[in-house]
Amino acid sequence: MKLHMLTLLSISLIVGRSSSDNHSSNNDKSDDTALVYIDNGAIQCESKGKTPAQTAQILINYGIDVISSKCAVSGAVATVCGGKTAGINLHEIWPQNISDAIEQGFSKAEDLEEYQVVECQQNPA
């Protein structure tokens, strides 16, 4: 019986881990916060766009507390120099600030079909 329970626990941990690898707005924030995003403005072959710190500063300048920030990609784009990338910056904020963030050009991450958090690339100094 103990072996059976241990096996079930192991399976549920494996299944739970694999499903958490596919990021969505519910996995990247606490229940008391909200996620907003903005296109990072990167251009293929030209610029890496704005860092999460730079886009977080837009929110901060507007009086919005930023709890955390991450790089992510959303959707697919054609690979062509001069074209947009799929790069976005995610910001965790308090839910009462969502409408203010939207006024500043951000959107709710829950409106995205899918996105994946990625390691941020270093911008040249």
C-alpha positions as CSV (number, residue, x, y, z in Angstrom):
1,M,0.0,0.0,0.0
2,K,2.8,2.4,0.9
3,L,4.6,1.6,-2.4
4,H,1.3,2.3,-4.3
5,M,0.9,5.7,-2.6
6,L,4.5,6.6,-3.3
7,T,4.1,5.7,-7.0
8,L,1.0,7.8,-7.2
9,L,2.7,10.7,-5.5
10,S,5.7,10.5,-7.9
11,I,3.4,10.4,-10.9
12,S,1.4,13.4,-9.8
13,L,4.7,15.4,-9.1
14,I,6.0,14.5,-12.6
15,V,2.7,15.5,-14.3
16,G,2.5,18.7,-12.2
17,R,6.0,19.7,-13.1
18,S,5.6,19.1,-16.8
19,S,2.4,21.2,-16.9
20,S,4.0,24.0,-15.0
21,D,6.6,24.4,-17.8
22,N,4.0,25.8,-20.1
23,H,3.7,29.4,-18.8
24,S,0.4,31.2,-18.5
25,S,-0.6,34.3,-16.6
26,N,-1.7,32.1,-13.7
27,N,1.7,30.5,-13.2
28,D,3.7,33.7,-13.1
29,K,2.0,35.7,-10.3
30,S,0.5,35.3,-6.9
31,D,-3.2,35.2,-6.5
32,D,-3.2,38.8,-5.1
33,T,-1.4,40.4,-8.1
34,A,-1.9,40.9,-11.8
35,L,0.3,40.6,-14.9
36,V,0.6,43.2,-17.6
37,Y,2.8,43.2,-20.6
38,I,4.2,45.5,-23.3
39,D,6.0,44.8,-26.6
40,N,9.7,45.3,-25.9
41,G,10.1,47.1,-29.3
42,A,13.0,44.9,-30.5
43,I,13.7,44.9,-34.2
44,Q,15.3,41.8,-35.8
45,C,19.0,42.3,-36.8
46,E,18.9,45.8,-35.3
47,S,18.0,46.3,-31.7
48,K,17.2,44.2,-28.6
49,G,14.5,46.6,-27.6
50,K,13.7,47.8,-24.1
51,T,14.7,45.9,-21.0
52,P,12.1,45.0,-18.4
53,A,13.7,47.6,-16.1
54,Q,13.1,50.3,-18.8
55,T,9.4,49.4,-19.3
56,A,8.9,48.9,-15.5
57,Q,10.1,52.5,-15.2
58,I,7.2,53.7,-17.3
59,L,4.8,52.1,-14.8
60,I,6.8,53.5,-11.8
61,N,6.8,57.0,-13.2
62,Y,3.0,56.8,-13.4
63,G,2.9,55.8,-9.7
64,I,2.3,52.1,-10.3
65,D,4.2,49.7,-8.0
66,V,6.1,47.0,-9.9
67,I,6.5,43.8,-7.9
68,S,8.5,41.8,-10.4
69,S,9.5,41.9,-14.1
70,K,10.4,39.2,-16.6
71,C,11.2,38.8,-20.3
72,A,8.9,36.6,-22.4
73,V,7.9,35.8,-25.9
74,S,4.4,35.6,-27.3
75,G,3.2,34.3,-30.7
76,A,5.1,33.8,-33.8
77,V,6.7,36.3,-36.2
78,A,8.3,36.0,-39.6
79,T,12.1,36.0,-39.5
80,V,13.2,39.0,-41.5
81,C,15.7,41.7,-40.7
82,G,13.9,44.9,-39.8
83,G,10.8,43.0,-38.6
84,K,9.3,42.9,-35.1
85,T,10.2,40.1,-32.7
86,A,7.9,38.2,-30.4
87,G,9.6,39.8,-27.3
88,I,7.5,41.2,-24.5
89,N,8.2,42.4,-21.0
90,L,5.9,41.1,-18.3
91,H,5.3,43.1,-15.1
92,E,3.6,41.9,-11.9
93,I,1.5,44.8,-10.4
94,W,-1.4,45.2,-8.0
95,P,-4.8,44.6,-9.6
96,Q,-6.1,48.0,-8.7
97,N,-3.5,49.5,-11.1
98,I,-4.5,47.6,-14.2
99,S,-6.5,50.4,-15.8
100,D,-3.6,52.9,-15.2
101,A,-1.2,50.4,-16.8
102,I,-3.5,50.1,-19.8
103,E,-3.5,53.9,-20.1
104,Q,0.2,53.8,-20.4
105,G,0.2,51.3,-23.3
106,F,0.3,48.0,-21.4
107,S,-2.1,45.1,-21.8
108,K,-3.3,42.3,-19.5
109,A,-1.2,39.2,-19.8
110,E,-4.4,37.0,-19.4
111,D,-5.5,38.3,-22.8
112,L,-2.5,36.6,-24.5
113,E,-3.3,33.2,-26.0
114,E,0.1,31.9,-24.9
115,Y,3.5,33.2,-23.8
116,Q,6.7,31.8,-22.4
117,V,9.0,33.4,-19.9
118,V,12.6,33.4,-21.2
119,E,15.9,34.6,-20.0
120,C,16.5,38.3,-20.7
121,Q,19.2,39.1,-23.2
122,Q,21.8,41.6,-22.2
123,N,21.5,44.9,-24.0
124,P,24.8,46.6,-24.9
125,A,25.8,49.4,-22.6
